[in-house]
Amino acid sequence: MTNLEKAEVLLESLPYLRQFYGKTIVIKYGGHAMANDALKESFAQDVVLLKFVGMNPVIVHGGGPQIDGMLEKLGIEPKFVRGMRVTDQATMDVVEMVLGGKINKEIVSLINRHGGQAVGLSGKDGDFIIGRKMQSPRTSKRTRGSDDGPGDIGMVGEVVGVNPSVIEALDAAKFIPVIAPIGVGRNGETFNINADLVASKVAQALHAEKLILLTDVKGIKNRAGKLLPTLAGNDAEAMIRAGVIGQGMIPKVECCIDALRGGVGKTHIIDGRLRHAIILEIFTPEGVGTEVVHTPATGKGGRVSKLRRKA
């Protein structure tokens, strides 16, 4: 690539830099992007770049495989109900240790090593994420994919409140918040909360311009298996009812829809297996996944224009 071509690439990003300057971008970090060294590096570089060009990235991370690994080392068998981890006290101790300790600090260190200023926290810090016990509508226990009858999901929570002042203070001081999805109850209880759900609620509380979910798939596909670059929220709901969107994609899409209803500008489900997926999604017309948006407005290639602000 010649110097002129490099300059043209930079100039192509100018409209997006102008559009999103000073805006909050909430990113849910999980999946293969957390396990592959090259992808870890590109993720950190993307996040630091966003901060240096004037955006406010906020990271919410998962860590299911790492939790499973630690549970197995301790001789505790992982159990699930409808995809939710059954969390007794022993499991909660491991969840808090792995998410709030090991993984959170690794991500903070990685971002700092690439020139950012990251600060790790969980929902318990400053009563940032207020949770309550989640009631499972159907408590059929599943261990490693098999149903074993009724059971209790334990200390699994849902978000009932987010205190945005904690993140706003970090943003104002030029720090990059890195959030472990652990909530605190009104009486001081600790809750294990799904990271996608936490990211959605945090994005709403911060009036974020974007919510980006990194996944291990290319995005949302139609019944024929074709990737959909853009999908309106009401169409996504129809696809869930029709069974076109199923399995693990349902809660992610529902989090996007909930975020849009809560005032987030745009939501994105992108392929985190690609290097620099975040930058490619934000700064190119084509993107690398699926936008779930309020109302379609056709842009280049049938994709909703990233420069069109949503009401």
C-alpha positions as CSV (number, residue, x, y, z in Angstrom):
1,M,0.0,0.0,0.0
2,T,1.4,3.4,-1.0
3,N,1.5,6.4,1.4
4,L,-1.3,8.0,-0.6
5,E,-3.5,4.9,-0.3
6,K,-2.8,4.9,3.5
7,A,-3.9,8.5,3.6
8,E,-7.1,7.7,1.8
9,V,-7.9,4.9,4.2
10,L,-7.5,7.4,7.1
11,L,-9.7,10.0,5.4
12,E,-12.4,7.4,4.9
13,S,-12.7,7.1,8.7
14,L,-13.1,10.9,9.2
15,P,-17.0,10.9,9.0
16,Y,-17.2,8.2,11.6
17,L,-14.7,10.0,13.9
18,R,-16.8,13.1,13.7
19,Q,-20.0,11.2,14.2
20,F,-18.9,9.2,17.3
21,Y,-16.5,11.7,19.0
22,G,-17.3,11.9,22.7
23,K,-19.8,9.0,22.4
24,T,-19.9,6.0,24.6
25,I,-19.3,2.6,23.0
26,V,-20.2,-0.4,25.2
27,I,-18.4,-3.6,24.2
28,K,-19.2,-7.1,25.5
29,Y,-15.9,-9.0,25.2
30,G,-16.1,-12.8,25.2
31,G,-15.9,-16.0,23.1
32,H,-12.9,-16.9,21.1
33,A,-11.6,-13.4,21.2
34,M,-10.7,-14.0,24.8
35,A,-8.8,-17.2,24.2
36,N,-6.6,-16.5,21.1
37,D,-3.5,-14.5,21.8
38,A,-3.5,-12.6,18.4
39,L,-7.2,-11.7,18.9
40,K,-6.5,-10.5,22.5
41,E,-3.9,-8.1,21.1
42,S,-6.1,-6.8,18.4
43,F,-8.9,-6.3,20.8
44,A,-6.8,-4.2,23.2
45,Q,-5.4,-2.2,20.3
46,D,-8.9,-1.4,19.0
47,V,-10.1,-0.3,22.5
48,V,-7.1,2.0,23.0
49,L,-7.5,3.5,19.5
50,L,-11.2,4.3,20.3
51,K,-10.2,6.1,23.4
52,F,-7.4,8.1,21.8
53,V,-9.7,9.3,19.0
54,G,-12.1,10.7,21.5
55,M,-14.7,7.9,22.1
56,N,-15.5,6.4,25.5
57,P,-15.2,2.6,25.3
58,V,-16.7,0.6,28.2
59,I,-15.8,-3.1,28.4
60,V,-18.0,-5.8,29.9
61,H,-16.4,-9.2,29.8
62,G,-17.5,-12.8,30.2
63,G,-15.5,-15.9,31.1
64,G,-17.6,-19.1,31.0
65,P,-14.9,-21.4,29.7
66,Q,-12.4,-20.1,32.3
67,I,-15.0,-20.6,35.1
68,D,-15.6,-24.2,33.9
69,G,-11.9,-24.9,33.9
70,M,-11.5,-23.7,37.5
71,L,-14.6,-25.6,38.6
72,E,-13.2,-28.8,37.1
73,K,-9.9,-28.3,38.8
74,L,-11.7,-28.0,42.1
75,G,-13.8,-31.0,41.5
76,I,-17.1,-29.1,41.1
77,E,-19.3,-30.2,38.2
78,P,-20.7,-27.3,36.2
79,K,-24.5,-27.4,35.9
80,F,-26.9,-25.4,33.8
81,V,-30.6,-24.5,33.5
82,R,-31.7,-23.3,30.1
83,G,-28.1,-22.1,29.4
84,M,-27.8,-20.4,32.8
85,R,-25.1,-21.5,35.2
86,V,-26.5,-23.0,38.4
87,T,-24.7,-21.0,41.0
88,D,-24.5,-22.3,44.6
89,Q,-22.2,-20.6,47.1
90,A,-19.2,-22.7,46.1
91,T,-19.7,-21.9,42.4
92,M,-20.3,-18.2,43.2
93,D,-16.9,-18.1,45.0
94,V,-15.3,-19.4,41.9
95,V,-17.2,-17.1,39.6
96,E,-16.2,-14.1,41.6
97,M,-12.6,-15.2,41.8
98,V,-12.3,-15.9,38.1
99,L,-14.3,-13.0,36.7
100,G,-13.6,-10.3,39.2
101,G,-10.0,-11.4,39.8
102,K,-8.1,-13.3,37.2
103,I,-9.8,-12.4,33.9
104,N,-10.7,-8.8,34.8
105,K,-7.1,-8.0,35.8
106,E,-5.7,-9.7,32.7
107,I,-7.8,-7.6,30.4
108,V,-6.9,-4.4,32.4
109,S,-3.2,-5.3,32.1
110,L,-3.5,-6.0,28.4
111,I,-5.2,-2.7,27.6
112,N,-2.6,-0.8,29.7
113,R,0.2,-2.6,28.0
114,H,-1.0,-1.2,24.7
115,G,-1.1,2.4,26.0
116,G,-4.5,2.7,27.5
117,Q,-5.5,3.5,31.1
118,A,-7.9,0.7,32.1
119,V,-9.5,0.2,35.5
120,G,-11.2,-3.0,36.5
121,L,-14.3,-3.2,38.6
122,S,-17.4,-5.4,39.3
123,G,-20.9,-4.4,39.9
124,K,-20.2,-4.5,43.6
125,D,-17.9,-1.5,43.4
126,G,-19.9,1.6,44.3
127,D,-23.1,-0.4,44.1
128,F,-22.6,-0.1,40.4
129,I,-24.9,-3.0,39.3
130,I,-27.9,-3.7,41.5
131,G,-29.3,-7.2,41.0
132,R,-31.9,-9.6,42.3
133,K,-32.3,-13.3,42.1
134,M,-33.5,-14.5,38.7
135,Q,-36.6,-16.6,38.7
136,S,-36.2,-19.4,36.1
137,P,-39.5,-19.9,34.3
138,R,-38.7,-23.6,33.7
139,T,-36.2,-25.1,36.2
140,S,-35.1,-28.2,34.3
141,K,-31.5,-28.9,35.3
142,R,-29.1,-29.6,32.5
143,T,-25.6,-31.0,33.1
144,R,-23.4,-31.0,30.0
145,G,-26.5,-30.7,27.8
146,S,-28.8,-33.3,29.4
147,D,-32.0,-32.5,31.2
148,D,-32.2,-34.0,34.7
149,G,-35.5,-32.7,36.0
150,P,-36.3,-29.7,38.3
151,G,-33.6,-27.7,40.0
152,D,-32.8,-24.2,41.3
153,I,-30.4,-21.8,39.5
154,G,-29.2,-20.4,42.8
155,M,-27.3,-17.1,42.9
156,V,-28.0,-16.1,39.3
157,G,-29.2,-12.6,39.0
158,E,-30.8,-10.1,36.8
159,V,-30.2,-6.3,36.7
160,V,-32.6,-4.0,38.4
161,G,-30.5,-0.9,38.5
162,V,-27.2,0.6,37.2
163,N,-25.4,3.5,38.9
164,P,-23.9,5.3,35.9
165,S,-21.9,7.8,38.0
166,V,-19.2,5.2,38.6
167,I,-18.5,4.9,34.9
168,E,-19.0,8.5,34.1
169,A,-16.4,9.4,36.7
170,L,-13.9,7.0,35.1
171,D,-14.7,8.3,31.6
172,A,-14.2,11.9,32.7
173,A,-10.7,10.9,34.1
174,K,-9.8,9.3,30.8
175,F,-9.9,5.8,32.2
176,I,-11.3,2.8,30.3
177,P,-13.7,0.8,32.5
178,V,-13.5,-3.0,32.4
179,I,-16.5,-4.6,34.1
180,A,-16.9,-8.1,35.5
181,P,-20.6,-9.1,35.4
182,I,-21.2,-9.5,39.1
183,G,-24.1,-7.7,40.8
184,V,-24.9,-6.9,44.4
185,G,-28.4,-7.3,46.0
186,R,-30.2,-4.8,48.1
187,N,-29.1,-6.7,51.2
188,G,-25.5,-7.2,50.0
189,E,-26.0,-10.5,48.2
190,T,-23.7,-11.4,45.4
191,F,-25.1,-12.4,42.0
192,N,-23.7,-14.0,38.9
193,I,-25.2,-12.1,35.9
194,N,-25.0,-12.9,32.2
195,A,-22.5,-10.6,30.6
196,D,-24.6,-9.8,27.6
197,L,-27.4,-8.7,29.9
198,V,-25.1,-6.5,31.9
199,A,-23.7,-5.0,28.8
200,S,-27.2,-4.1,27.6
201,K,-28.2,-2.5,30.8
202,V,-25.0,-0.6,31.2
203,A,-25.3,0.7,27.6
204,Q,-28.8,1.9,28.5
205,A,-27.8,3.6,31.7
206,L,-24.9,5.4,29.9
207,H,-27.1,6.4,26.9
208,A,-24.5,4.7,24.7
209,E,-24.3,5.4,21.0
210,K,-23.4,1.7,20.4
211,L,-23.6,-1.7,22.0
212,I,-21.3,-4.2,20.4
213,L,-21.4,-7.9,21.3
214,L,-18.4,-10.0,20.2
215,T,-19.4,-13.5,19.3
216,D,-18.1,-16.7,17.7
217,V,-20.4,-16.5,14.7
218,K,-20.5,-14.2,11.7
219,G,-23.7,-12.6,12.8
220,I,-27.4,-13.2,12.3
221,K,-28.4,-15.3,9.3
222,N,-31.8,-15.7,7.5
223,R,-33.5,-19.0,6.9
224,A,-31.4,-19.6,3.8
225,G,-28.2,-19.2,5.9
226,K,-27.3,-15.8,4.4
227,L,-25.7,-13.2,6.7
228,L,-27.9,-10.2,7.3
229,P,-25.8,-7.0,7.5
230,T,-28.7,-5.1,9.0
231,L,-31.8,-6.2,10.9
232,A,-34.6,-4.1,12.4
233,G,-35.6,-5.0,15.9
234,N,-39.2,-5.9,15.0
235,D,-38.0,-8.2,12.2
236,A,-35.6,-9.8,14.7
237,E,-38.5,-10.5,17.1
238,A,-40.4,-12.1,14.2
239,M,-37.4,-14.3,13.3
240,I,-37.2,-15.5,16.9
241,R,-40.9,-16.4,16.9
242,A,-40.5,-18.2,13.6
243,G,-37.5,-20.2,14.9
244,V,-35.1,-18.7,12.4
245,I,-33.1,-17.2,15.2
246,G,-32.5,-19.9,17.8
247,Q,-30.3,-21.4,20.5
248,G,-27.6,-19.2,21.9
249,M,-28.3,-16.3,19.5
250,I,-31.7,-15.6,21.1
251,P,-30.5,-14.0,24.3
252,K,-28.0,-11.9,22.4
253,V,-30.6,-10.6,20.0
254,E,-33.0,-10.0,22.9
255,C,-30.3,-8.0,24.7
256,C,-29.9,-5.9,21.5
257,I,-33.6,-5.3,21.3
258,D,-33.8,-4.3,24.9
259,A,-30.9,-1.9,24.5
260,L,-32.6,-0.2,21.6
261,R,-35.8,0.2,23.6
262,G,-33.7,1.6,26.4
263,G,-32.3,4.4,24.2
264,V,-29.1,3.0,22.8
265,G,-28.4,4.3,19.3
266,K,-27.4,1.1,17.6
267,T,-26.5,-2.5,18.5
268,H,-24.1,-4.8,16.8
269,I,-23.5,-8.6,16.9
270,I,-20.1,-9.1,15.3
271,D,-17.6,-11.8,14.5
272,G,-15.0,-11.6,17.3
273,R,-12.9,-14.2,15.6
274,L,-11.7,-11.6,13.1
275,R,-8.7,-9.4,14.0
276,H,-9.7,-5.8,14.6
277,A,-13.4,-6.6,14.3
278,I,-14.3,-3.6,16.4
279,I,-12.5,-1.1,14.2
280,L,-13.9,-2.8,11.1
281,E,-17.4,-2.6,12.4
282,I,-17.3,1.1,13.5
283,F,-15.1,2.6,10.7
284,T,-16.2,0.8,7.5
285,P,-19.6,0.9,5.7
286,E,-19.7,-2.9,5.3
287,G,-18.9,-3.9,8.9
288,V,-18.2,-7.5,10.0
289,G,-21.5,-8.7,11.5
290,T,-25.1,-7.7,11.9
291,E,-26.5,-4.4,13.0
292,V,-29.8,-4.7,15.0
293,V,-31.4,-1.2,14.6
294,H,-34.5,0.7,15.3
295,T,-35.8,1.2,11.8
296,P,-34.0,0.3,8.6
297,A,-32.5,3.1,6.4
298,T,-30.8,1.6,3.5
299,G,-27.2,2.6,3.0
300,K,-24.3,1.3,1.0
301,G,-24.8,-2.4,0.2
302,G,-28.2,-2.5,1.8
303,R,-26.6,-1.7,5.2
304,V,-28.0,1.0,7.5
305,S,-25.8,4.1,7.2
306,K,-23.7,4.4,10.3
307,L,-23.9,8.2,9.9
308,R,-27.7,8.2,10.4
309,R,-28.6,8.9,14.0
310,K,-31.6,7.0,15.3
311,A,-34.4,8.7,17.2
